[in-house]
Amino acid sequence: MPAVVVLAGGEGRRMGGGKPLRMLGGMTLVDRGLVQAHKWSDAVAIAVREHGQLGQVAATEILDAAEVGGPLAGLIAGARYARSQGRDALLTIPVDTPFLPYDFCERLEGSLADKAAAIASSGGQYHPVCALWRVEAVLADETYVATGRRSLWGMAEHLGFVAVDWPVRPRDPFFNINGPEDLAEAERILGA
């Protein structure tokens, strides 16, 4: 069973800040992410830029890796957390993707084989934030981090990955909330 880390360290500028604490269907986005995470693991953490960023949350809080920026900081912190929990795999999920498929973890695990990562895809688009990573592959290879790049996509390409595709009908399960209009659309989807 992998560890799961909810990536919540982004600034959420398009949302006006504080994205993880925005409400969707009576729950904050971070609480929704944690509910999803607990479906797939008993080792769950939330990656943030600084302690207390989200106030009181019912989860282990880990800090993004200080030596890198962007989403890669959350992945590296998550891999360190997973290793501390004795897990050899890490499932990363973003705080702003509330409709992940029920078979998300199972299909990624079943597809990983000899690759370092299994990346979700839908509608011809990769979602490297929604992925299963081999912990030691992430932590052992410092050459990508040394380039100064911060992209999870770049890390997946560097390490070697397999794409796992989901259909986008009736809706894309990897729909993410970037701005107020997306939050309104997510509310509409929940109400339908």
Secondary structure as GFF3:
##gff-version 3
##sequence-region A 1 192
A	DSSP	beta_strand	3	7	.	.	.	ID=ss1
A	DSSP	three_ten_helix	13	15	.	.	.	ID=ss2
A	DSSP	three_ten_helix	19	21	.	.	.	ID=ss3
A	DSSP	beta_strand	23	24	.	.	.	ID=ss4
A	DSSP	beta_strand	27	28	.	.	.	ID=ss5
A	DSSP	alpha_helix	29	40	.	.	.	ID=ss6
A	DSSP	beta_strand	44	48	.	.	.	ID=ss7
A	DSSP	beta_strand	60	63	.	.	.	ID=ss8
A	DSSP	alpha_helix	70	84	.	.	.	ID=ss9
A	DSSP	beta_strand	89	94	.	.	.	ID=ss10
A	DSSP	alpha_helix	104	111	.	.	.	ID=ss11
A	DSSP	beta_strand	117	122	.	.	.	ID=ss12
A	DSSP	beta_strand	125	134	.	.	.	ID=ss13
A	DSSP	alpha_helix	135	140	.	.	.	ID=ss14
A	DSSP	alpha_helix	143	146	.	.	.	ID=ss15
A	DSSP	alpha_helix	152	159	.	.	.	ID=ss16
A	DSSP	beta_strand	161	166	.	.	.	ID=ss17
A	DSSP	alpha_helix	180	191	.	.	.	ID=ss18
###
